[in-house]
Amino acid sequence: MSLIKLLTLKEASSSVFPLSTLRNWSQQGIYPAFKVGKKWVVAEDDHNKFVEKYKEKGVAITQTPLSRRNFDPSSERGFYG
């Protein structure tokens, strides 16, 4: 049995994925995070898959989070299942 490395949203956040965006997307079910107690966490592998899917969609990294407001990288449901 292998251990799953969990990241807090703060650890997973970056200039491309700010903490507030990850929190909002987690609450909306767009980002694959879940709550453990009061903290949102995401499996490192799920975060990496999400980033890859995000890159495949061709969203420019130079866009601001507000300009991607309607972007949903899980819209085809390929990420979740």
C-alpha positions in Angstrom: 0.0 0.0 0.0 1.4 3.4 -1.0 0.9 6.6 0.8 -0.9 9.5 -0.9 0.8 12.8 -0.6 -1.7 15.6 0.3 -1.1 19.3 -0.3 -2.9 22.1 1.4 -4.4 24.6 -1.0 -1.8 27.1 0.2 1.0 24.6 -0.9 -0.8 24.0 -4.2 -1.3 27.7 -5.0 0.9 29.7 -7.3 0.7 32.9 -9.3 -1.3 31.0 -12.0 -3.6 29.3 -9.4 -4.0 31.8 -6.5 -5.2 30.4 -3.2 -8.6 32.2 -3.5 -9.2 30.7 -6.9 -8.3 27.2 -5.8 -10.6 27.6 -2.8 -13.5 28.8 -5.0 -13.0 26.0 -7.5 -12.8 23.5 -4.7 -16.1 24.6 -3.3 -17.7 24.5 -6.8 -16.3 21.0 -7.5 -14.0 22.2 -10.3 -10.7 21.5 -8.5 -10.3 18.0 -7.0 -9.7 19.2 -3.4 -11.6 17.9 -0.4 -11.9 18.9 3.2 -10.1 17.3 6.1 -11.5 18.9 9.2 -11.4 22.6 8.4 -8.6 22.5 5.8 -8.9 21.9 2.1 -6.4 19.4 0.7 -5.7 17.9 -2.7 -3.8 14.7 -3.6 -0.5 15.7 -5.3 -1.2 13.4 -8.2 -4.7 14.9 -8.7 -3.2 18.4 -8.6 -0.6 17.5 -11.2 -3.4 15.9 -13.4 -5.4 19.1 -13.0 -2.5 21.3 -14.1 -1.9 19.0 -17.2 -5.5 19.2 -18.1 -5.4 23.0 -17.7 -2.4 23.2 -20.0 -4.2 20.9 -22.6 -7.1 23.3 -22.7 -4.7 26.0 -24.0 -5.4 28.7 -21.5 -2.7 31.3 -21.6 -0.8 31.5 -18.3 -0.6 35.2 -18.7 -4.3 35.6 -18.2 -5.5 36.8 -14.8 -7.8 34.7 -12.6 -10.7 37.0 -13.3 -10.3 36.6 -17.1 -10.6 32.8 -16.6 -13.8 33.2 -14.5 -15.8 30.9 -16.9 -13.0 28.4 -17.5 -13.8 25.0 -16.2 -11.0 22.5 -16.9 -13.3 19.6 -15.8 -16.1 20.6 -18.2 -15.7 17.4 -20.2 -15.7 15.4 -17.0 -12.6 13.6 -18.2 -10.7 14.6 -15.2 -13.1 13.2 -12.7 -13.9 10.0 -14.3 
